[in-house]
């Protein structure tokens, strides 16, 4: 999603917060010019914003403008509010249109005095993202917990372009949906007119220590570590925070990086006249504070555009920050979060809570999650785990490469199953050092399957293995990943009612969870539907299957905060089928037919493992033509999965129709890597 769409959503949220939800609904319903500014924004996103309660309703109307005026960071006054250029650390104020009737005779002196703080305002830039930058940031304080680190203030809607809010209220960087690359951000303090690229003064934003929830004020706080080679003559320091609230008509300045912004057509001509085609560099926009701000918001009439998001609103009388700019209404006013809210956030007095914790909100229970608990070994007495004889022919666990994983030994382990965590109808083998499942195995009986309605999730630590080697709710909240079932919740849910309930709850134990890169969400429906499709296939005997699943833990993983985040997952589905291929007449699986094992392998990936297989086998033409992209499901030969992972699937290798079918084709030379990108289930080789 590009910056304009993201910021439009934020402004729509601000519109309803300022009491304009009814006005916004009206514009969207009649498809006005204003509503067309939201092109590319999903209807459900707009509905979600407008369903929220309006906390501040001003009751104003837009004077002097028609109904198509829409919220955006904006030109407020078409005269006397020039966005002054900053060059070489100084404001170009000579001959500026700043009437003394508005600003007083000493306005230039006040501007000159404030120039000492200009080096501490920078542009928020992104790494590994298709947007180069997203807004403005400024030094708000020092991080007392991290000596030598400074804190940067910006807007939530700027930070959320590359990060998401964690359970603890901070922010963690997301991954790109293309290639699995981690996003990042930095603040460049030298993006001024005439500055050369090699003169950039950028500091990496290591993390966001505070990222407001969508229901809170539009604030994010990042932490930077100053480089050792920072030039002494460009020292940066925290901007002072005002001791008293801003008064009406108090002169202020918004210091930031206005970008060309065409979301409000009425403002474009005025914007071009003010900016003269010069955007994306540091500007100093004088204005006056206005009445009408309520709660934690203040208003003013300085000129801004989209890139001004996150700018400090600086009082020229107090020579201190009085607010954090976040939005505006064309021809009406711009708005900022008041400085007292920023102080409260820094002091820990404001915590951005999860939606489920908000009082008086009509939030479905299913959106909230219960706190983690533990289950002792006694709870699991009588669990049979994975049944290798379930299909009528033995299908053992895959043999793992020797020494590759230090498998945990459960307290109820048996000599025959020294490393299996046994649950109802499934089992897990778990790596202690990686804090990750290595492989799961589940028996599925489609004919006896029962559906259970999903209730509020509660996950449990399985105390048959040490708690410290398991990843819990807090760990997941601090990394840019989701928690995903390896054994799908519905798969083991078969048998009588008591057994089904036990199997269902057994899937909610942390050894059955794996961190999943957020980009996987887009392809999960197809991945999760594989078992259902194969069970319903005419080839599947008695609607039974055994399924092995695991992450690719070698090579293509991300290590973060002690958590291993796999970027690829594999699955092997095993069933029995009639051994009558090529025979005319008779249905597969008919009584009296000879039965044989049938196994197929799949990969959920952006293509990294496939690319490696092709390269290792010198399939140069295929390597050159292979394109990485979003996550999708591949079918591949079990023999190739074995070679890539080091696992040994024993009899399943020869039960794979893909290897047998493709090997018979002349265009597939012996030893070639075999894979098939699956766009729909009709492409499966069964």
Secondary structure by P-SEA (a helix, b strand, c coil): ccaaaaaaaaaaaaaaaacaaaaaaaaaaaccccccccccccaaaaaaaaaccccccccccccccccccccccccccccccccccccccccccccccccccccccaaaaaaaaaccccccccccccccccccccbbbbbcccccccccbbbbbbbccccccccccccccbbbbbbbcccccccbbbbbcccccccccccccccccccccccccccccbbbbbbbbbbccccccbbbbbccccccccccccbbbbbcccccccccccaaaaaaaaaccccccbbbbbbbbbccccccbbbbbcccccccccccccccccccccccccccccccccccccaaaaaaaaaccccccccccccccccccccccccccccccccccccccccccccccccccccccccccccccccccccccccccccccbbbbbbcccccccbbbbbbccccbbbbccccbbbbbcccccccccccaaaaaaccbbbbbcccccccccccaaaaaaaaaaacccccbbbbcccccccaaaaaaaaaaaaaccccccccbbbbbbccccccccccccbbbbcbbbbbbbbbbbcccccccccccccccbbbbbbbbbbbcccaaaaaaaaaacaaaaaaacccccbbbbbbbaaaaaaaccccccccccccaaaaaaaaccccccccbbbbbccccccccc
